Amino acid sequence: MKQLMFLTGAAVGYVMGSRAGRERYEQIKKTAQELWAHPSVQSAAESVREQASLAASSSAHKAGSMAGTAKQKVNERLHRDREEEVLIT
């Protein structure tokens, strides 16, 4: 009998907590959506997107430049090593 009472109380508590939890979740979700839709938040998000795009473009340019420099150095080293090999033999 005590177990049945305990399980019944636990079940009722779970159901009541779940309902309250769901309501609070929905309230938080609604507030977050309203905040995200606010014009100042959207403006800040757009600014961040633009800055990220510029940074990515700059990084891609730098990476391409560095790759070209690395290729040139490798080619110079290979040619120099071949010339040294020819001189030795």
C-alpha positions in Angstrom: 0.0 0.0 0.0 2.8 2.4 0.9 4.5 1.7 -2.5 1.3 2.3 -4.3 0.8 5.7 -2.6 4.4 6.6 -3.3 4.2 5.6 -7.0 0.9 7.5 -7.3 2.4 10.6 -5.7 5.5 10.3 -7.9 3.3 10.0 -11.0 1.2 13.0 -10.1 4.3 15.0 -9.3 5.8 14.1 -12.6 2.8 15.0 -14.6 2.4 18.3 -12.8 6.1 19.1 -13.2 6.0 18.2 -16.9 3.1 20.5 -17.5 4.8 23.4 -15.6 8.1 22.6 -17.4 6.5 22.6 -20.8 4.8 25.9 -20.1 8.0 27.5 -18.9 9.8 26.1 -22.0 7.2 27.6 -24.3 7.5 30.9 -22.5 11.3 30.9 -22.9 11.0 29.9 -26.5 8.6 32.7 -27.2 10.8 35.3 -25.5 13.9 34.1 -27.5 12.0 34.3 -30.8 10.8 37.8 -30.0 14.3 38.8 -29.0 15.8 37.4 -32.2 13.2 39.2 -34.3 14.1 42.6 -32.7 15.5 45.0 -35.3 18.7 45.8 -33.2 19.5 42.1 -32.9 18.9 41.6 -36.6 21.2 44.6 -37.4 23.9 43.2 -35.2 23.6 39.8 -36.7 23.9 41.3 -40.2 27.0 43.2 -39.2 28.6 40.0 -37.9 27.7 38.2 -41.1 29.3 40.9 -43.2 32.5 41.0 -41.0 32.7 37.2 -41.2 32.4 37.3 -45.0 35.2 39.9 -45.2 37.4 37.9 -42.9 36.8 34.7 -44.9 37.6 36.5 -48.1 40.8 38.0 -46.7 41.9 34.7 -45.3 41.3 32.9 -48.6 43.4 35.5 -50.4 46.2 35.2 -47.9 46.1 31.4 -48.0 46.3 31.5 -51.8 49.2 33.9 -51.7 51.0 31.7 -49.2 50.4 28.6 -51.2 51.9 30.3 -54.3 54.9 31.4 -52.3 55.4 27.8 -51.0 55.1 26.4 -54.5 57.7 28.8 -55.8 60.1 27.9 -52.9 59.7 24.2 -53.5 60.3 24.5 -57.2 63.4 26.6 -56.6 64.7 24.0 -54.2 64.0 21.2 -56.6 65.8 23.0 -59.4 68.7 23.8 -57.2 69.0 20.2 -56.0 68.9 18.9 -59.6 71.6 21.4 -60.6 73.8 20.3 -57.7 73.2 16.6 -58.7 74.2 17.3 -62.3 77.4 19.0 -61.1 78.3 16.1 -58.8 78.0 13.5 -61.5 
